[in-house]
């Protein structure tokens, strides 16, 4: 299997010096992890477990204090690699006065999508995320769930090989869950790799090939979804068992 994410013994320490210059916070510690092409990989963990730190390190937004991180055979610092990555933050923000289509036009320009294909690409993405009827609405007129769909639209606009989703179900209604799930599974069918974290275990259980549990800044366990459920009866029991120290 081709590896698209390779993390080896990676640690990130945030330093916030006190008077004695000895204060530090461990964001993540000694993380080892591989993610393979074409799989949906779910990162689970309690609030403060280190999930966001790990994702930011993978995206190149933070530098690891030690260890190595490889993305798509290179580094997220490489502009060519970044062009092949999509990212949806947990709380996407867009200027409230812009229209939906204008937001996507802006990001299409950043991605360098040619003008002769840009309009059709945007139309296709709007249809995919079910926002075609809202293309001329301003961001301030959208519900939280619709803003989440717009965030997903910009994340897949460049047709990324690797997609990072930070709590992609946040703020969505049950129909939004299904639509987001369908998009993830469609991307997988097309050979894309999806890395995401979520607190909604029922949705993780429906889309993931493998899951990792992060707790106290460390990856405690990585398991195929089928094995995790088979051994524990449900993903929830698997997760709770790992967090409570009873794998």
Beta strands, then each sheet from edge to edge (+ up, - down):
strand 1: 3-15
strand 2: 24-36
strand 3: 40-45
strand 4: 66-71
strand 5: 85-88
strand 6: 162-166
strand 7: 193-197
strand 8: 210-215
strand 9: 218-224
sheet 1: 2+ 1- 4+
sheet 2: 5+ 6+ 7+ 3+ 8+ 9-
end
